[in-house]
């Protein structure tokens, strides 16, 4: 990268790549935790498939953040248009919904089944709410075993709402961590004349640097320690504050700030 092109830009790119990598370190375990909760809750509700949908953009579309079941991988590439489907209704209304036969309701969005080849017959959907705002939808599809399936019961809807509280907390944490990545992308949007090929080569070298690997190791250690309890989280907060104060004292840009 030329000396002129690297003035200020290399520091922006360093922040960008560190931001994206830290976001991945934070979000990946959260998604796995959501998948674990889906597995546990689906067994409690005697459901064969379960998924979590969250907002995708500002228009009200939904995308699958996590899923378990026979078409889980395919669902992660599917989007539900704003206002469509039972999930769209639950998102907009904030009310749970149980449908014993989707063929009897016009609300059902059949395009997801067409895309995945799955046959949805019954659905239990409940909103994911955090601080009074609906941030997603938790769905359970069909029963374990062969059709015809028994309808989902009021007791199972109560269980789904209980699990939804836990899932909503994880989804909110995921969305917060994802903001790191969004902010990182904005760094490059402000520099329209960047040579993308040159940037990619530079970033590859940055990821291989000892400094970057040490920073990633620190992020992983802090994440693991913080997950052990309140006292450990407080310790991690103190460590981060100490690092930031040290960076300010040295008049350098901290790799943990943006």
C-alpha positions in Angstrom: 0.0 0.0 0.0 1.5 3.4 -1.0 2.7 5.8 1.7 0.1 8.4 0.6 -2.7 5.8 0.6 -1.7 4.5 4.0 -2.0 7.9 5.7 -4.8 7.4 8.2 -6.3 4.6 6.1 -4.1 1.8 7.5 -5.4 2.7 11.0 -9.0 2.7 9.8 -8.5 -0.7 8.2 -6.8 -2.0 11.3 -9.9 -1.0 13.3 -12.2 -2.5 10.7 -10.6 -6.0 10.7 -10.3 -6.1 14.4 -13.9 -5.0 14.7 -15.1 -7.7 12.4 -13.1 -10.4 14.1 -14.2 -9.5 17.5 -17.8 -9.4 16.4 -17.4 -12.9 15.1 -15.8 -14.0 18.4 -18.8 -12.6 20.2 -21.6 -13.6 17.9 -20.7 -17.2 17.1 -21.0 -18.5 20.7 -24.3 -16.7 21.0 -25.8 -18.4 18.0 -24.6 -21.8 19.3 -26.2 -21.0 22.6 -29.5 -20.2 20.8 -29.3 -23.5 18.9 -28.8 -25.3 22.2 -31.8 -23.7 23.7 -33.8 -24.6 20.6 -32.8 -28.3 21.0 -33.8 -28.3 24.7 -37.0 -26.5 24.2 -38.1 -28.4 21.2 -37.8 -31.7 23.2 -39.9 -30.2 26.0 -42.6 -29.2 23.5 -42.4 -32.4 21.5 -41.6 -30.6 18.3 -39.4 -31.8 15.4 -38.1 -28.5 14.2 -37.5 -25.1 15.8 -36.1 -21.8 14.6 -35.5 -18.1 15.5 -36.3 -15.3 13.1 -35.0 -11.8 13.5 -35.5 -8.5 11.6 -33.5 -8.1 8.4 -33.0 -4.5 7.6 -35.4 -1.6 8.2 -38.3 -2.7 6.0 -39.6 -5.4 8.4 -38.3 -8.5 6.6 -37.3 -11.5 8.6 -34.3 -13.9 8.3 -33.5 -17.1 10.2 -30.8 -16.5 12.7 -30.7 -20.1 14.1 -32.6 -23.3 13.4 -32.6 -27.0 14.3 -34.1 -29.9 12.3 -33.9 -31.5 8.9 -33.7 -28.3 6.8 -31.9 -26.1 9.4 -29.0 -25.2 7.0 -31.3 -24.3 4.2 -33.4 -22.0 6.4 -30.4 -19.9 7.2 -30.4 -18.7 3.6 -34.2 -17.9 3.5 -35.9 -14.6 4.1 -39.5 -13.8 4.9 -40.9 -10.6 3.4 -42.3 -8.0 5.7 -45.8 -8.8 7.0 -45.7 -12.3 5.4 -46.4 -15.6 7.2 -47.3 -16.5 10.7 -43.9 -15.2 11.9 -44.6 -11.8 10.3 -48.0 -11.7 12.1 -46.4 -12.5 15.4 -43.7 -9.9 14.9 -46.1 -7.2 14.1 -48.8 -8.1 16.6 -46.6 -9.2 19.5 -49.1 -12.1 20.1 -48.3 -15.8 20.1 -50.0 -18.0 17.6 -50.6 -21.8 17.3 -51.9 -23.3 14.1 -52.8 -27.0 14.0 -53.2 -27.1 10.2 -51.5 -24.4 8.1 -53.7 -25.3 5.2 -56.6 -23.7 7.1 -55.0 -20.3 7.4 -54.2 -17.7 4.7 -51.5 -16.3 7.0 -49.1 -19.2 6.3 -46.2 -18.3 4.0 -45.7 -21.3 1.8 -42.6 -20.0 0.0 -40.3 -21.2 2.8 -41.5 -24.8 2.3 -41.1 -24.5 -1.5 -37.6 -23.4 -1.1 -36.6 -26.1 1.5 -38.8 -28.9 0.4 -40.1 -29.3 3.9 -43.8 -29.9 4.7 -45.0 -27.7 7.5 -48.3 -28.8 9.0 -48.5 -27.2 12.4 -46.8 -24.2 14.0 -46.4 -22.7 17.4 -44.9 -19.2 17.1 -44.2 -16.8 20.0 -42.7 -13.3 20.0 -39.2 -12.6 21.3 -39.5 -9.5 23.5 -36.7 -7.4 25.0 -37.4 -4.2 27.0 -40.9 -4.1 25.7 -39.9 -4.4 22.0 -40.5 -7.4 19.8 -37.1 -8.2 18.3 -37.9 -11.6 16.7 -40.0 -14.7 16.6 -39.5 -18.2 18.1 -41.2 -21.0 16.1 -41.8 -24.7 16.6 -42.8 -26.7 13.6 -44.7 -30.1 13.6 -44.5 -32.8 16.2 -41.9 -35.5 16.6 -43.1 -38.6 14.7 -45.5 -39.0 11.8 -48.7 -37.0 10.9 -51.4 -36.4 11.7 -50.0 -34.3 14.5 -51.7 -33.3 17.7 -52.3 -29.5 18.1 -50.0 -27.6 20.3 -51.5 -27.1 23.8 -52.0 -24.0 26.0 -49.4 -25.5 28.4 -46.9 -25.8 25.5 -47.5 -22.2 24.5 -46.7 -21.2 28.1 -43.5 -23.3 27.9 -42.6 -21.6 24.6 -43.1 -18.2 26.1 -40.7 -19.1 29.0 -38.0 -20.3 26.6 -38.6 -17.2 24.4 -37.5 -15.0 27.4 -34.1 -16.7 27.5 -33.8 -16.7 23.7 -34.6 -13.0 23.5 -31.8 -12.2 25.9 -29.3 -14.0 23.6 -30.7 -12.4 20.5 -30.4 -9.0 22.0 -26.8 -9.7 22.9 -26.2 -11.0 19.4 -27.6 -7.8 17.9 -25.5 -5.6 20.2 -22.3 -7.5 19.2 -23.3 -7.2 15.5 -23.2 -3.5 15.8 -19.4 -3.8 15.9 -19.4 -5.2 12.5 -21.9 -2.6 11.1 -19.7 0.2 12.5 -16.6 -1.5 10.9 -18.3 -1.6 7.5 -19.1 2.1 7.8 -15.4 2.9 8.1 -14.8 1.8 4.5 -18.0 3.4 3.2 -16.5 6.8 4.1 -13.5 6.1 1.7 -14.9 5.6 -1.8 -11.5 5.8 -3.5 -10.0 2.7 -1.8 -8.3 0.1 -4.0 -10.2 -3.0 -2.8 -7.6 -5.5 -4.1 -4.8 -3.7 -2.3 -6.9 -3.5 0.8 -7.6 -7.3 0.8 -3.9 -8.0 0.5 -3.1 -5.7 3.3 -5.9 -7.2 5.6 -4.6 -10.7 5.0 -1.2 -9.6 6.2 -2.8 -7.9 9.2 -4.6 -11.0 10.3 -1.4 -12.9 10.3 0.4 -10.4 12.4 1.5 -11.3 16.0 -0.2 -8.2 17.3 -3.5 -9.1 15.9 -3.3 -12.7 17.1 -2.5 -11.5 20.6 -5.5 -9.1 20.5 -7.8 -12.0 19.5 -6.4 -14.2 22.2 -7.1 -11.4 24.7 -10.7 -11.1 23.5 -11.3 -14.9 23.8 -9.9 -15.0 27.3 -12.0 -12.1 28.4 -15.1 -13.7 26.9 -14.4 -17.0 28.6 -13.8 -15.4 32.0 -16.8 -13.1 31.8 -19.0 -16.1 31.2 -18.2 -17.6 34.7 -20.3 -15.2 36.8 -20.9 -11.6 38.0 -17.6 -11.3 39.8 -15.7 -12.4 36.7 -17.6 -10.0 34.5 -16.7 -7.1 36.9 -13.0 -8.2 36.7 -13.1 -8.2 32.9 -14.6 -4.7 32.9 -11.8 -3.5 35.2 -9.3 -5.0 32.8 -10.8 -3.3 29.8 -10.9 0.1 31.6 -7.3 -0.3 32.6 -6.3 -1.0 29.0 -8.2 2.0 27.7 -6.6 4.3 30.3 -3.2 3.0 29.4 -3.8 3.6 25.7 -5.0 7.1 26.4 -1.9 7.8 28.5 0.3 6.5 25.7 -1.6 8.8 23.2 -2.3 5.7 21.1 -5.5 4.5 19.6 -6.7 1.5 21.6 -7.5 -1.6 19.6 -10.4 -2.2 22.0 -12.1 1.2 21.2 -13.7 2.4 18.0 
